Amino acid sequence: MSVYGMKTSEQLIESYAPFIFNVAQKTMTFYEIFFGTKYPFSKFDQVFVKDSWFLAMENAGMVTYDEYTNLKINPTVDDNYYLAELIAH
C-alpha cells in the first residue's frame, strides 16, 4: 500500500500517511474477515488529487481522493473522523 499526491502537497500527505495507512489496513482486515475472502488485487494505493469532482473514487487497486476536501493543515477530531469514514466506505 502506498500514498501518493502532488509534489506541492508532499509535507501534508507525509503528515497524514501514518493515519491513512492505519485506517486503510484496519478497514481491509475488517472487510476480509466480514466477507470471508482475501483482497483480490496486488495493491491498494491511496492517491490524493487536486480539483476532483468527487470526494473519493474507488478503482481496482487504488482509491483517489480530493485533496482539498479531505486533507486539512490543522485537522480537528471531526476532520479525522470524516477522513477515516471516507477511507473505510
N, C-alpha and C positions, 0 to 999 in steps of 0.2 A: 504494500500500500504506500502511495506517495501523495503528497500535497503539492499542487502546482498553482502558480499565479503569475501575474505580470511582474516584471523586474522592478518596476516602480513601487510595488507593494511588498517587496521581499521581507522587510522587517516586520510588517504587520502579519503576514502569513506565517513567518517563523514564530512569532509570539503565540499564535493560535494553534500551531501544529500539534503540540502535545495534547491539547484539549480535543482537537479533531480526531487524532489517532485513537485516543481513549474511547470516545463516544462511538466511532465507527467500528472499532474492534469489538466492543461490548455488544453493539447492535447486531453485528454479523454473527457472533456467538449465539445470541438470543434467537435470531431467526433460524439458524441451523438446527438448534435444539427444538424450537417450536414446530418447524416443518419436517424435521427428521431427515434432512438431506444436507449435504455439503454445498457450499457456494460453488456454482459450476464454472466460473471463469478463473483465469490465472492471475488476475489483478483486480483491484478495487480502488482506483485513484480518485482523489478529491481535487477538482480543478475550479479555481475561482477566477471569474472573468468579469470584465467591466462592461457596464451598459447592456446587460442582457434584458430580454423581455420577460424573464421568468425568475422566480426565486431559486429554483433548483430544477434540474432536468436529469433524469436517470437514463443512463445508457449502459450497454453491456460492458462491464469492467470499469466504468467511470461515471461519476456524478459531477455535473457542472453546477456551480452556484454563482449568483450575482454577488460580487464582492461588496459593492456599495451598500446593499441592503443588509447583508449578513455579517460583515466584519466591522467592528467598531474599535476606535482607538482606545477608549476607556469604557469597556463593556460593563454593564450592570449585571446583576444576577439574572434579571429578566432577559437581557440580551443573550446571555449564555444559555439559559433555558430554551429560548426560542431557537438558537442555532442547534442545540442538541436535539430538539424535537424535529427540526428540519432534516438533520443528518439521518435520524432514525426512521423518518417516514418512508 
